[in-house]
Amino acid sequence: APATPNSEKLYARAREVMPGGNTRTTVFRKPHQIYAQRGDGCRITDVDGHVRIDALGNFTSLIHGYGNRLIIEAATRQLEAGTCFGMPTESEIRLSEILCDRLPSVEQLRYTNSGTEAVMNAIKAARAYTGRPKIAKCEGAYHGTYDPAETSQDASPATWGDVDRPGSVPTAKGTPQGVLDDVVVIPFNNTPIAEAILRASGNSLAAVLVDVMPNRAGLVPAKPEYLAMLRRVTRELGALLILDEVITFRLGYHGAQGRFDVEPDLTTLGKIIGGGFAIGAIGGRAEVMSVFDPSKSPPAVPHGGTFSANPMSMSAGIAALEELTPAAFEKLEALGDRFDQGVRACFTRHGIKGQVTGLGSLRRVHLTDAPLSDYRSTFAAADGATRVSALAKVLFDEGVIIAGNGLMAFSTAMEDADIDEIVRAFDRALLSLAQ
Ligand code: PMP
């Protein structure tokens, strides 16, 4: 591995003032963290001068990479005009117009500073709208860290319960039993079992929260009949369907809902819609969104937030979306396919059992050829998962950044030559792991 004395020094300082030297579990790495200095296009230079291709983009949020001209200009103009006010700005209207125009089911929106808060407010909206306490979510799917949304991601299968009755397992120690009792866990992509569980919750169900391609459950697309069942059954039960597009909005010009042809009542957004600044959003039918409406004070769900809809995130987000044209999506799709073909060829060449899941600019590499459909099948390849994190480490030293679980996100700042460079690094890394 390349020498990293400057990162080591920073990490020693960090350990004094942050637990484990870390303030974001997702980016923790052993034996010490590697600190970023700057980003250019699709590359990051660390504090020791090593340059790596960024094939993760701050966990899928930087769809235009670093240094995009239009985003810099928009953000700089806003920086000079004022970063935040205790007043609304026109920028929140413009971003909403763009998102309403693109997302078929979204008539109105509100903003937060993270995807976690977007999911939290969507759940609170569903509870207020239906007057019911429970939410259902797919086993193993990540939706941020709001108590009910973060259940059932425990890494010890012994706690999971039967396949046809997955348990509401806490993720953070100390989660109150009362919270867990109000979460209904359904298996992803298993239509009959999920339907039976939802029906058993009957009239206490406020909403089903689903991501059409949940990263932690394998980044496997939902089956059309599974999504159709969720839509049909929630309507029958009088519950809402919340689509979490915090990651998957980048799957198409009309979002994941356009690509998968599903019509949710509420949609949660984040990541790319802030152009690299902190953001989250809840959108949906005006009738449901009216639970937030303070003009009929008091609203059913009061929602504030000191930095919600701050004009830095709004104006950078507007620029990012204006750059995200249908042509940009075509490019992203082609980059994803080029990577997919390249890495499959590496697997074949070296006789390694592996596969790539995902769609468009979102892909995840697995070192198993077992069929993957949900959290349990992805987790069952535990040996594979361990080797994927080893692969990610080797790739990092070979100059390519991917997530420890194999997740990757491509950006419009990339060209075919960058994908080819990534594939060559995979080729070297896979060969060294196979030896
Ligand atoms: N939902 C999904 C599907 C996510 O992937 C994430 C974050 N990776 C979140 C919600 C939470 O977003 P944030 O990290 O902005 O709180």
Boltz pocket constraint, residues with backbone or C-beta under 6 A from the ligand:
constraints:
  - pocket:
      binder: B
      contacts: [[A, 59], [A, 113], [A, 114], [A, 115], [A, 116], [A, 117], [A, 119], [A, 142], [A, 143], [A, 144], [A, 145], [A, 211], [A, 215], [A, 244], [A, 245], [A, 246], [A, 247], [A, 270], [A, 271], [A, 279], [A, 280]]
      max_distance: 6.0
